[in-house]
Amino acid sequence: MAKAYVLINCDLGSEKNVISSLKSLNDVSEVHGTLGLYDVIVKIESDSEEKIQKIITNFIRKMPKIHSTMTLTRSEGKELFHASEKLIGSMLGRNDIQAYVVIHSDKGEEYNILKNLSHIPEVKEADVVFGYYDIICKIETSEHKLLENIITKAIRKLPHVRTTMTLNVIPEQES
């Protein structure tokens, strides 16, 4: 299955409308408002990369209140994150605190970092991507302090991680 993440900047105050419009698009599996360098993150999953490209080019980039987009296309590679294992962790406790972390890595070390990320229980999914960043991962926790510790004491300390940027999910924008 093809997958891409689109990081979006939009008009100030239009985030809820943009999120609502994006949720109505076919093959959009997740949409979140974020705090950080980008306003919204969209995950698209489809049976072909061509369909993803059409969604981005023909719909997302043409939406009136969107200024810019950055697309991160998943690299076909090892599948280290098994949904059933990660779902069990989610179901045991409420993980209301979510963030996406994009990572710059040392050249050629992306899959080693992905493997290390798969051992952090709060990292629910991660992909090696093409684009400005090398890896994107989604973290779910029950409290902000735990999220902070995972990013600063686990992810940033992994070998071959050069830089990270965190996009905290804002649940209030999704209602």
C-alpha positions as CSV (number, residue, x, y, z in Angstrom):
1,M,0.0,0.0,0.0
2,A,1.3,3.5,-0.8
3,K,1.4,6.1,1.9
4,A,2.3,9.8,2.2
5,Y,2.2,12.4,4.8
6,V,1.4,16.0,3.8
7,L,2.5,18.9,6.1
8,I,0.4,21.9,5.5
9,N,0.5,25.7,6.3
10,C,-2.8,27.5,5.9
11,D,-4.5,30.8,6.7
12,L,-4.5,31.7,10.4
13,G,-7.8,30.6,11.9
14,S,-8.8,28.4,9.0
15,E,-7.4,25.1,10.5
16,K,-10.8,23.6,11.5
17,N,-12.3,24.2,8.1
18,V,-9.2,22.9,6.3
19,I,-9.2,19.8,8.6
20,S,-12.9,19.2,7.9
21,S,-12.5,19.5,4.1
22,L,-9.5,17.2,4.2
23,K,-11.4,14.5,6.2
24,S,-13.9,14.3,3.3
25,L,-11.3,13.2,0.7
26,N,-11.0,9.6,-0.3
27,D,-7.9,7.8,0.9
28,V,-7.2,10.3,3.7
29,S,-6.8,8.1,6.8
30,E,-5.8,10.8,9.3
31,V,-5.9,14.6,9.6
32,H,-4.7,16.6,12.6
33,G,-4.1,20.2,13.5
34,T,-0.6,20.6,14.9
35,L,1.5,23.0,16.9
36,G,4.9,23.6,15.4
37,L,6.3,24.6,12.0
38,Y,3.2,23.3,10.2
39,D,-0.5,23.8,10.9
40,V,-2.0,20.5,9.7
41,I,-0.7,17.0,9.0
42,V,-2.5,14.6,6.7
43,K,-1.9,10.9,6.2
44,I,-3.0,9.4,2.9
45,E,-3.1,5.7,2.2
46,S,-4.0,4.3,-1.2
47,D,-3.4,1.4,-3.5
48,S,-1.1,3.5,-5.7
49,E,1.3,6.3,-5.6
50,E,-0.4,7.8,-8.6
51,K,-3.7,8.2,-6.7
52,I,-1.9,9.9,-3.8
53,Q,-0.2,12.3,-6.2
54,K,-3.6,13.2,-7.8
55,I,-5.2,13.8,-4.4
56,I,-2.3,16.1,-3.4
57,T,-2.1,17.9,-6.7
58,N,-5.7,18.1,-7.7
59,F,-7.4,18.6,-4.3
60,I,-5.1,19.5,-1.4
61,R,-2.9,22.0,-3.1
62,K,-5.9,23.7,-4.8
63,M,-7.8,24.2,-1.5
64,P,-8.3,28.0,-1.1
65,K,-6.9,28.5,2.4
66,I,-3.8,26.4,2.0
67,H,-0.5,28.3,1.5
68,S,2.0,25.6,1.2
69,T,2.5,21.8,1.5
70,M,5.4,19.5,2.0
71,T,4.8,15.9,0.9
72,L,6.7,13.0,2.6
73,T,6.2,9.8,0.5
74,R,6.8,6.6,2.3
75,S,9.7,4.5,1.1
76,E,8.8,0.9,0.4
77,G,10.8,-1.0,3.0
78,K,10.7,-3.1,6.1
79,E,7.4,-3.2,8.0
80,L,8.5,-3.0,11.6
81,F,5.3,-1.7,13.2
82,H,2.5,-4.3,13.5
83,A,-0.9,-2.7,14.1
84,S,-2.1,-5.5,16.5
85,E,0.8,-5.0,18.9
86,K,0.5,-1.3,19.0
87,L,-3.3,-1.3,19.3
88,I,-3.1,-3.4,22.5
89,G,-0.9,-0.7,24.1
90,S,-3.4,2.0,23.0
91,M,-6.4,0.1,24.4
92,L,-4.8,-0.5,27.8
93,G,-4.8,3.2,28.6
94,R,-6.1,6.4,27.1
95,N,-3.4,7.9,24.9
96,D,-4.9,11.4,24.4
97,I,-1.5,13.1,23.9
98,Q,-0.2,12.6,20.3
99,A,2.6,14.0,18.3
100,Y,4.4,13.4,15.1
101,V,8.2,13.7,15.1
102,V,10.1,14.1,11.8
103,I,13.7,13.1,11.9
104,H,16.8,13.9,9.9
105,S,19.2,11.0,10.1
106,D,22.7,10.1,9.1
107,K,22.8,8.9,5.4
108,G,22.0,5.2,5.1
109,E,20.9,4.8,8.7
110,E,17.1,5.3,8.3
111,Y,16.2,1.7,8.7
112,N,18.4,1.2,11.8
113,I,16.6,4.2,13.4
114,L,13.2,2.7,12.3
115,K,14.2,-0.5,14.0
116,N,15.1,1.3,17.2
117,L,11.9,3.3,17.1
118,S,9.9,0.0,16.9
119,H,11.2,-0.9,20.4
120,I,9.6,2.3,22.0
121,P,6.1,1.3,23.0
122,E,4.7,4.8,22.6
123,V,5.8,5.0,19.0
124,K,2.7,3.7,17.3
125,E,4.0,3.9,13.7
126,A,7.0,5.1,11.8
127,D,8.0,5.3,8.2
128,V,11.1,6.1,6.2
129,V,10.1,8.9,3.9
130,F,11.3,10.7,0.8
131,G,11.3,14.5,1.0
132,Y,12.9,17.0,3.3
133,Y,12.9,14.6,6.2
134,D,14.1,11.0,6.4
135,I,11.7,9.5,9.0
136,I,8.3,10.3,10.5
137,C,6.9,8.7,13.6
138,K,3.7,9.0,15.5
139,I,3.8,9.0,19.3
140,E,0.8,8.4,21.6
141,T,1.0,8.8,25.4
142,S,-1.2,9.5,28.4
143,E,0.6,12.7,29.6
144,H,2.6,15.5,28.2
145,K,5.6,14.9,30.5
146,L,5.9,11.3,29.2
147,L,5.8,12.6,25.6
148,E,8.6,15.1,26.4
149,N,10.7,12.3,27.9
150,I,10.2,10.0,25.0
151,I,11.3,12.7,22.5
152,T,14.2,14.1,24.5
153,K,15.5,11.0,26.3
154,A,14.7,8.2,23.8
155,I,14.3,9.4,20.2
156,R,16.9,12.2,20.2
157,K,19.4,9.9,21.9
158,L,19.1,7.2,19.3
159,P,22.3,6.6,17.3
160,H,22.4,8.4,13.9
161,V,19.6,10.8,14.7
162,R,20.8,14.3,13.6
163,T,17.8,16.5,14.2
164,T,14.1,16.2,15.1
165,M,11.1,18.4,14.8
166,T,7.9,17.8,16.8
167,L,4.4,18.5,15.7
168,N,2.1,18.2,18.7
169,V,-1.5,17.2,17.7
170,I,-4.2,19.7,18.7
171,P,-7.4,17.6,19.3
172,E,-9.6,20.7,19.7
173,Q,-9.2,21.6,16.0
174,E,-10.7,18.2,14.9
175,S,-14.2,18.6,16.3
